Amino acid sequence: MLTTRILLLASALVLLIPAAAHTEEPAAKPAGDKTDKPALTGVLALLPEDSVTKHVLTLGAQKLAYTATAGTLALRDDKGERSASVFYTAYTLQGTDAKTRPVSFFFNGGPGAGSAFLHLGAAGPAVLQFPEQETDGVNAKLIDNAETWLPFTDMVFIDAVGTGWSRPAKLEEAVKEFWGVKQDATACAKAVALWLAKNGRTGSPKYLVGESYGGVRSIKTARDLQNDQGLMVNGIVMISPLIEWPFLEGTDDNPVADALHLPSFVAAALESRHGFDAKQVDDAYRYALGEYLSTIVGPPLEGDAAKAFYTKLAGLTGLPEDIVARHRGRFDPSARDIRSPGGTLHSVYDFTITAPDPFPEGGGPWLDPLLHGYAHAYGGAMTGYAAEQLGFKTDLTYELLSNDVNNKWEKHNDGSGGIDDLRQLLALNPSLHVLVAHGWFDVLTPFGVSKFLIDHLPVGRDRVALKVYQGGHMLYLRQGSRAALKADVAALFAPPGK
C-alpha cells in the first residue's frame, strides 16, 4: 500500500523566526561532555558544546521557570570510541523533586524524521502556529505553547541518529550500527539511559513518547531499556503510531488492512461535508470488519451486486463510483486516482486537506499537500529556535527528514512490528500504562489499525487507552486537539489516586 517514502514527514525549509516568544534569562555558561571534544573530527566536530539556558514561560497566572539544555550524548562502540553524537533538547522545571517528577523522552518517526514535529508542534514550551484555517508555512510563527506538557513532566526530545542534528561518526557504518529497527532501538535506549545517568534521574518516573514510526520505536526502546539497561518505564504515549508494518504496507494481499482503513475515509468524508459524527464512524468500523470484509474476500462481484456495493462505498467515502469500482472497493491511499480524484490532491496525512493537483493528467513526482507543503516549516523553525532561544548554533543542516535514513532502513530485522513486544511489556510490567492517540482523518496510519490491535491484546488491555481526535496524522496542528491530547496525557501521568 504505502511505500516508506510516503510514511515519513518532510525535509526542512528555511523559515524566518520572529522575536522570542519566551521571557529569557541570561544564558548560563555552556556545559557538557568535553572529554573527547578536541579529538572529534569530520561532521561531529561541527556540533558545539551543550548550551544551558534558563527561561520563564508565562501561561495566564502561572509562571513556569525552567532550564533548557540543547546538546549531544556520545554513543560509543565496543572499543570505547564514539560511534555517534545524539542531539537532544531537555526541559526541566526548576524547584521540583527529581524523585517524583516524571521525565518523558520524545521520538519522532519516519524512521528518518527529527523530533522537531513533536517538539515545536505538540509538547514543547514553544509551538509553531500556522495561520488559522490555512495551510500556510510561510506565515507560521513561534509562540508560547499554552498546551505544553511542562506543567506535569520534564521533557527530553531526542533525534535518532541520522536525523535532526544527530550524526554517525562513520556514515558508511550507519546502516549496520543505527539504521534498522533493532539497532535503532538499542541506540535510543542507550541515549535515554545516558541522559538519566548524567542528570541523576534514574529514579524518576519515566515515559516514552513516539509519533508515527515512533510507535514502533517507543515500544522497542522500552523493551531494550528493560532488557539491556535495567530501566522500566511507567508509560508509553503513541501518537498516530505505526505498530505493525503489514497493516500499512500494501493491502493487495491483506484485506483486513483494507477494512481498517475504510473508517478513516468515511470520517474524512463526513468532515468535508460538515457533518462529522463519531457514531457514524463507529458504525463504519463495524461495517468494515463485517459485511465489507466478507465481501472483498469473496469472489469478485458482478452485475447489480457490484453496482450496489460500489455505490454504497462511494456514498460513504465521497470518492467517485468509477474509481471505487476500478479498485473493486479496496482503498489504497497511495493510489494516484484515490488521492487525486478530479484533479484535487488529498493529503494521506489528513484526507480533509486538499490542494490543486499540479499534474492532473498524471505522472509527475509523488506529492502530498501537507508533507510537501506547510509541514516543511518545522525544520527552519527548529534551526532558528535552537540558535536564537537555546544558544545552540551549528553549520550543520537540521535534518527534519532524512531520505538517506529512510531509503536504507532495515525494517524487518526485528519482527514485523511492535505488537509482540508490547504484549510482553504489558505482561511483565504490571505498572505500564499506554495511551494511543489518533486523528480521525489520517488514512496513513488509521485509528482502525490500532483499535483492532488493542482489542486483540490478551493481557493488559485495560491499561491501554485509545483516544481519537479531530485532525489527521499531526493531530496537534489543531489547537483544540492539542489541548485535548495534553489533558489525556496529564491524566495518564497523574499518580495513582489523584
VENHU-V981068 format. One record per residue. N is the residue number from 0. RES is the residue in three letters. OMEGA is omega in radians with two decimals (999 if undefined). BURIAL is 1 if it has 16 or more other ideal C-beta (glycine too) atoms within 10 Angstrom, else 0. Layout:
n & res & omega & burial
N & RES & OMEGA & BURIAL
N & RES & OMEGA & BURIAL
This chain:
n & res & omega & burial
0 & MET & -3.07 & 1
1 & LEU & 3.04 & 1
2 & THR & -3.08 & 0
3 & THR & -3.08 & 1
4 & ARG & 3.08 & 0
5 & ILE & 3.06 & 1
6 & LEU & -2.89 & 1
7 & LEU & 3.14 & 1
8 & LEU & -2.77 & 1
9 & ALA & 3.02 & 1
10 & SER & -2.92 & 1
11 & ALA & 2.91 & 1
12 & LEU & -3.11 & 1
13 & VAL & 3.12 & 0
14 & LEU & 3.08 & 1
15 & LEU & -3.08 & 0
16 & ILE & -3.13 & 1
17 & PRO & -3.14 & 0
18 & ALA & -3.03 & 0
19 & ALA & 3.12 & 0
20 & ALA & -3.08 & 1
21 & HIS & 2.92 & 1
22 & THR & -3.01 & 0
23 & GLU & 3.05 & 1
24 & GLU & 3.14 & 0
25 & PRO & -3.10 & 0
26 & ALA & 3.03 & 0
27 & ALA & 3.10 & 0
28 & LYS & 3.14 & 0
29 & PRO & 3.12 & 1
30 & ALA & 3.12 & 0
31 & GLY & 3.14 & 1
32 & ASP & -3.08 & 1
33 & LYS & -2.98 & 0
34 & THR & -3.11 & 0
35 & ASP & -3.14 & 0
36 & LYS & -3.11 & 0
37 & PRO & -3.08 & 0
38 & ALA & -3.09 & 0
39 & LEU & 3.12 & 0
40 & THR & 3.08 & 0
41 & GLY & -3.03 & 0
42 & VAL & -3.14 & 0
43 & LEU & 3.14 & 1
44 & ALA & -3.13 & 0
45 & LEU & 3.11 & 0
46 & LEU & -3.09 & 1
47 & PRO & 3.03 & 1
48 & GLU & 3.09 & 0
49 & ASP & 3.08 & 1
50 & SER & -3.12 & 1
51 & VAL & 3.13 & 1
52 & THR & 3.14 & 1
53 & LYS & -3.03 & 0
54 & HIS & 2.99 & 1
55 & VAL & 3.10 & 0
56 & LEU & -3.13 & 1
57 & THR & 3.11 & 0
58 & LEU & -3.05 & 0
59 & GLY & 3.12 & 0
60 & ALA & -3.08 & 0
61 & GLN & 3.07 & 0
62 & LYS & -3.13 & 0
63 & LEU & 3.07 & 1
64 & ALA & -3.06 & 0
65 & TYR & 3.08 & 1
66 & THR & 3.08 & 1
67 & ALA & 3.07 & 1
68 & THR & 3.04 & 1
69 & ALA & -3.04 & 1
70 & GLY & -3.10 & 1
71 & THR & 3.03 & 1
72 & LEU & -3.10 & 1
73 & ALA & 2.96 & 1
74 & LEU & -3.07 & 1
75 & ARG & 3.13 & 0
76 & ASP & -3.09 & 0
77 & ASP & 3.12 & 0
78 & LYS & -3.13 & 0
79 & GLY & 3.14 & 0
80 & GLU & -3.11 & 0
81 & ARG & 3.12 & 1
82 & SER & 3.13 & 1
83 & ALA & 2.95 & 1
84 & SER & -3.09 & 1
85 & VAL & 3.13 & 1
86 & PHE & 3.08 & 1
87 & TYR & 2.96 & 1
88 & THR & -3.10 & 1
89 & ALA & 3.06 & 1
90 & TYR & 3.14 & 1
91 & THR & -3.13 & 1
92 & LEU & -3.10 & 1
93 & GLN & 3.07 & 0
94 & GLY & -3.14 & 0
95 & THR & 3.13 & 0
96 & ASP & -3.08 & 0
97 & ALA & -3.11 & 0
98 & LYS & -3.09 & 0
99 & THR & -3.11 & 0
100 & ARG & 3.13 & 0
101 & PRO & 3.00 & 1
102 & VAL & -3.07 & 1
103 & SER & 3.13 & 1
104 & PHE & -3.01 & 1
105 & PHE & 3.07 & 1
106 & PHE & 2.99 & 1
107 & ASN & -2.97 & 1
108 & GLY & 3.13 & 1
109 & GLY & 0.36 & 1
110 & PRO & -3.08 & 1
111 & GLY & -3.09 & 1
112 & ALA & 3.05 & 1
113 & GLY & -3.01 & 1
114 & SER & -3.08 & 1
115 & ALA & -3.11 & 1
116 & PHE & 3.11 & 1
117 & LEU & -3.09 & 1
118 & HIS & -3.08 & 1
119 & LEU & 3.14 & 1
120 & GLY & -2.98 & 1
121 & ALA & -2.80 & 1
122 & ALA & -3.06 & 1
123 & GLY & -3.14 & 1
124 & PRO & 3.09 & 1
125 & ALA & -3.13 & 1
126 & VAL & 3.09 & 1
127 & LEU & -3.07 & 1
128 & GLN & 3.09 & 1
129 & PHE & 3.10 & 1
130 & PRO & -3.06 & 0
131 & GLU & 3.09 & 0
132 & GLN & 3.13 & 0
133 & GLU & 3.04 & 0
134 & THR & -2.97 & 1
135 & ASP & 3.12 & 0
136 & GLY & -3.11 & 1
137 & VAL & -3.07 & 0
138 & ASN & 3.06 & 0
139 & ALA & -3.11 & 1
140 & LYS & 3.03 & 1
141 & LEU & 3.10 & 1
142 & ILE & 3.02 & 0
143 & ASP & -3.11 & 1
144 & ASN & 3.12 & 1
145 & ALA & -3.12 & 0
146 & GLU & 3.10 & 1
147 & THR & 3.13 & 1
148 & TRP & -3.05 & 1
149 & LEU & 3.12 & 1
150 & PRO & -3.07 & 0
151 & PHE & 3.09 & 1
152 & THR & 2.87 & 1
153 & ASP & -3.00 & 1
154 & MET & 3.07 & 1
155 & VAL & 3.13 & 1
156 & PHE & -3.01 & 1
157 & ILE & 3.02 & 1
158 & ASP & 3.08 & 1
159 & ALA & -3.06 & 1
160 & VAL & -3.10 & 1
161 & GLY & 3.11 & 1
162 & THR & 3.13 & 1
163 & GLY & 3.05 & 1
164 & TRP & 3.06 & 1
165 & SER & -3.04 & 1
166 & ARG & 3.00 & 1
167 & PRO & 3.10 & 1
168 & ALA & -3.13 & 1
169 & LYS & -3.08 & 0
170 & LEU & -3.10 & 0
171 & GLU & 3.12 & 0
172 & GLU & -2.98 & 0
173 & ALA & -3.14 & 1
174 & VAL & -3.11 & 1
175 & LYS & -3.01 & 0
176 & GLU & -2.97 & 1
177 & PHE & -2.90 & 1
178 & TRP & 3.08 & 1
179 & GLY & -3.06 & 1
180 & VAL & -3.04 & 1
181 & LYS & -3.08 & 0
182 & GLN & 3.09 & 1
183 & ASP & 3.12 & 1
184 & ALA & 3.11 & 1
185 & THR & -3.11 & 1
186 & ALA & -3.14 & 1
187 & CYS & 3.11 & 1
188 & ALA & 3.12 & 1
189 & LYS & 3.13 & 1
190 & ALA & 3.10 & 1
191 & VAL & -3.12 & 1
192 & ALA & 3.12 & 1
193 & LEU & -3.13 & 1
194 & TRP & 3.14 & 1
195 & LEU & -3.13 & 1
196 & ALA & -3.11 & 0
197 & LYS & -3.05 & 0
198 & ASN & 3.10 & 1
199 & GLY & -3.04 & 0
200 & ARG & -3.11 & 1
201 & THR & 3.14 & 0
202 & GLY & -3.13 & 0
203 & SER & 2.96 & 1
204 & PRO & -2.99 & 1
205 & LYS & 3.14 & 1
206 & TYR & 3.05 & 1
207 & LEU & -3.14 & 1
208 & VAL & -3.12 & 1
209 & GLY & 3.11 & 1
210 & GLU & 3.07 & 1
211 & SER & 3.05 & 1
212 & TYR & 3.06 & 1
213 & GLY & 3.02 & 1
214 & GLY & 3.05 & 1
215 & VAL & -3.09 & 1
216 & ARG & -3.11 & 1
217 & SER & 3.12 & 1
218 & ILE & -3.13 & 1
219 & LYS & 3.12 & 1
220 & THR & 3.08 & 1
221 & ALA & 3.10 & 1
222 & ARG & -3.10 & 1
223 & ASP & 3.03 & 1
224 & LEU & -3.13 & 1
225 & GLN & -3.03 & 1
226 & ASN & -3.00 & 0
227 & ASP & -3.07 & 0
228 & GLN & -3.14 & 1
229 & GLY & -3.11 & 0
230 & LEU & -3.13 & 1
231 & MET & -3.09 & 0
232 & VAL & 3.13 & 1
233 & ASN & -3.08 & 1
234 & GLY & 3.09 & 1
235 & ILE & 3.02 & 1
236 & VAL & 3.10 & 1
237 & MET & -3.10 & 1
238 & ILE & -3.10 & 1
239 & SER & -2.93 & 1
240 & PRO & 2.75 & 1
241 & LEU & 3.12 & 1
242 & ILE & 3.14 & 1
243 & GLU & -3.12 & 1
244 & TRP & -3.03 & 1
245 & PRO & 3.12 & 0
246 & PHE & -3.07 & 1
247 & LEU & -3.04 & 1
248 & GLU & 3.05 & 1
249 & GLY & -3.09 & 0
250 & THR & -3.09 & 1
251 & ASP & -3.13 & 0
252 & ASP & -3.13 & 0
253 & ASN & -3.12 & 1
254 & PRO & 3.09 & 1
255 & VAL & 3.09 & 1
256 & ALA & 3.07 & 1
257 & ASP & -3.12 & 1
258 & ALA & -3.07 & 1
259 & LEU & 3.04 & 1
260 & HIS & -3.01 & 1
261 & LEU & -3.10 & 1
262 & PRO & 3.13 & 1
263 & SER & 3.03 & 1
264 & PHE & 3.12 & 1
265 & VAL & 3.13 & 1
266 & ALA & 3.14 & 1
267 & ALA & 3.11 & 1
268 & ALA & 3.10 & 1
269 & LEU & 3.13 & 1
270 & GLU & -3.13 & 1
271 & SER & 3.09 & 0
272 & ARG & -3.12 & 0
273 & HIS & 3.14 & 0
274 & GLY & -3.09 & 0
275 & PHE & -3.13 & 1
276 & ASP & -3.10 & 0
277 & ALA & 3.13 & 0
278 & LYS & 3.11 & 0
279 & GLN & 3.10 & 1
280 & VAL & 3.08 & 1
281 & ASP & 3.07 & 0
282 & ASP & 3.13 & 0
283 & ALA & 3.11 & 1
284 & TYR & -3.14 & 1
285 & ARG & 3.07 & 0
286 & TYR & -3.09 & 1
287 & ALA & -3.12 & 1
288 & LEU & 3.11 & 1
289 & GLY & -3.06 & 0
290 & GLU & -3.11 & 0
291 & TYR & -3.09 & 1
292 & LEU & -3.14 & 1
293 & SER & 3.13 & 0
294 & THR & -3.06 & 1
295 & ILE & 3.08 & 1
296 & VAL & 3.13 & 0
297 & GLY & 3.11 & 0
298 & PRO & 3.12 & 0
299 & PRO & -3.12 & 0
300 & LEU & 3.11 & 1
301 & GLU & 3.01 & 0
302 & GLY & -3.07 & 0
303 & ASP & 3.13 & 0
304 & ALA & 3.11 & 0
305 & ALA & 3.14 & 0
306 & LYS & -3.12 & 0
307 & ALA & -3.12 & 0
308 & PHE & -3.09 & 1
309 & TYR & 3.08 & 1
310 & THR & 3.12 & 0
311 & LYS & -3.13 & 1
312 & LEU & 3.10 & 1
313 & ALA & 3.10 & 1
314 & GLY & -3.13 & 0
315 & LEU & -2.99 & 1
316 & THR & -3.09 & 1
317 & GLY & 3.11 & 1
318 & LEU & 3.13 & 1
319 & PRO & -3.07 & 0
320 & GLU & -3.13 & 0
321 & ASP & 3.10 & 0
322 & ILE & 3.10 & 1
323 & VAL & -3.13 & 1
324 & ALA & 3.14 & 1
325 & ARG & -3.13 & 0
326 & HIS & 3.13 & 1
327 & ARG & 3.04 & 0
328 & GLY & 3.13 & 1
329 & ARG & -2.93 & 1
330 & PHE & 3.08 & 1
331 & ASP & -3.08 & 1
332 & PRO & -3.14 & 1
333 & SER & -3.13 & 1
334 & ALA & -3.04 & 0
335 & ARG & -3.08 & 0
336 & ASP & 3.07 & 0
337 & ILE & 3.12 & 1
338 & ARG & -3.03 & 1
339 & SER & 3.08 & 1
340 & PRO & 3.08 & 1
341 & GLY & 3.09 & 0
342 & GLY & 3.05 & 0
343 & THR & -3.03 & 0
344 & LEU & 3.12 & 1
345 & HIS & 3.05 & 1
346 & SER & 3.07 & 1
347 & VAL & 3.11 & 1
348 & TYR & 3.04 & 1
349 & ASP & -2.97 & 1
350 & PHE & 3.07 & 1
351 & THR & 3.13 & 1
352 & ILE & -3.07 & 1
353 & THR & 3.04 & 1
354 & ALA & 3.07 & 1
355 & PRO & 3.12 & 0
356 & ASP & -3.14 & 1
357 & PRO & 3.11 & 0
358 & PHE & -3.06 & 0
359 & PRO & 3.13 & 0
360 & GLU & -3.11 & 0
361 & GLY & -3.09 & 0
362 & GLY & -3.11 & 0
363 & GLY & -3.13 & 0
364 & PRO & 3.04 & 0
365 & TRP & -3.08 & 0
366 & LEU & 3.08 & 1
367 & ASP & -3.08 & 1
368 & PRO & 3.13 & 1
369 & LEU & -3.08 & 1
370 & LEU & -3.09 & 1
371 & HIS & 3.13 & 1
372 & GLY & -2.94 & 1
373 & TYR & 3.13 & 1
374 & ALA & 3.11 & 1
375 & HIS & -3.01 & 1
376 & ALA & -3.11 & 1
377 & TYR & -3.11 & 1
378 & GLY & 3.10 & 1
379 & GLY & 3.11 & 1
380 & ALA & 3.14 & 1
381 & MET & 3.13 & 1
382 & THR & 3.14 & 1
383 & GLY & -3.13 & 1
384 & TYR & -3.12 & 1
385 & ALA & -3.10 & 1
386 & ALA & -2.99 & 0
387 & GLU & -3.09 & 1
388 & GLN & -3.04 & 1
389 & LEU & 3.11 & 1
390 & GLY & -3.14 & 1
391 & PHE & -3.06 & 1
392 & LYS & -3.14 & 0
393 & THR & 3.08 & 0
394 & ASP & 3.12 & 0
395 & LEU & 3.04 & 1
396 & THR & 3.05 & 0
397 & TYR & -3.10 & 1
398 & GLU & 3.11 & 1
399 & LEU & 3.02 & 1
400 & LEU & 3.12 & 1
401 & SER & 3.06 & 1
402 & ASN & 3.11 & 0
403 & ASP & 3.10 & 0
404 & VAL & -3.08 & 1
405 & ASN & -3.05 & 1
406 & ASN & -3.08 & 0
407 & LYS & -3.02 & 0
408 & TRP & 3.03 & 1
409 & GLU & -2.97 & 0
410 & LYS & -3.14 & 1
411 & HIS & -3.14 & 0
412 & ASN & 3.12 & 0
413 & ASP & -3.11 & 1
414 & GLY & -3.09 & 0
415 & SER & -3.12 & 1
416 & GLY & -3.03 & 1
417 & GLY & -3.01 & 1
418 & ILE & 3.11 & 1
419 & ASP & 3.10 & 0
420 & ASP & 3.11 & 1
421 & LEU & 3.08 & 1
422 & ARG & -3.13 & 1
423 & GLN & 3.14 & 1
424 & LEU & -3.14 & 1
425 & LEU & -3.13 & 1
426 & ALA & -3.03 & 0
427 & LEU & 3.13 & 0
428 & ASN & -3.07 & 1
429 & PRO & 3.11 & 0
430 & SER & -3.10 & 0
431 & LEU & 3.03 & 1
432 & HIS & -3.03 & 1
433 & VAL & 3.01 & 1
434 & LEU & 3.09 & 1
435 & VAL & -3.07 & 1
436 & ALA & 3.13 & 1
437 & HIS & 2.95 & 1
438 & GLY & -3.08 & 1
439 & TRP & -2.91 & 1
440 & PHE & 3.12 & 1
441 & ASP & 3.09 & 1
442 & VAL & 3.07 & 1
443 & LEU & 3.02 & 1
444 & THR & -2.98 & 1
445 & PRO & -3.12 & 1
446 & PHE & -3.11 & 1
447 & GLY & 3.13 & 1
448 & VAL & -3.13 & 1
449 & SER & 3.12 & 1
450 & LYS & 3.14 & 1
451 & PHE & -3.12 & 1
452 & LEU & 3.14 & 1
453 & ILE & -3.13 & 1
454 & ASP & -3.09 & 0
455 & HIS & 3.03 & 0
456 & LEU & -3.11 & 1
457 & PRO & -3.12 & 0
458 & VAL & 3.07 & 0
459 & GLY & -3.12 & 1
460 & ARG & 3.14 & 0
461 & ASP & 3.11 & 0
462 & ARG & 3.11 & 1
463 & VAL & -3.12 & 1
464 & ALA & 3.05 & 0
465 & LEU & 3.09 & 1
466 & LYS & -3.13 & 1
467 & VAL & -2.98 & 1
468 & TYR & 2.99 & 1
469 & GLN & 3.14 & 1
470 & GLY & -3.10 & 1
471 & GLY & -3.10 & 1
472 & HIS & 3.07 & 1
473 & MET & -3.02 & 1
474 & LEU & -3.10 & 1
475 & TYR & 3.06 & 1
476 & LEU & 3.09 & 1
477 & ARG & -3.02 & 1
478 & GLN & 3.13 & 0
479 & GLY & 3.12 & 0
480 & SER & 3.09 & 1
481 & ARG & 3.11 & 1
482 & ALA & 3.13 & 0
483 & ALA & 3.09 & 1
484 & LEU & 3.12 & 1
485 & LYS & -3.12 & 1
486 & ALA & -3.13 & 0
487 & ASP & 3.10 & 0
488 & VAL & 3.11 & 1
489 & ALA & 3.12 & 0
490 & ALA & 3.09 & 0
491 & LEU & -3.08 & 1
492 & PHE & -3.07 & 1
493 & ALA & 3.10 & 0
494 & PRO & 3.12 & 0
495 & PRO & 3.10 & 0
496 & GLY & -3.14 & 0
497 & LYS & 999 & 0
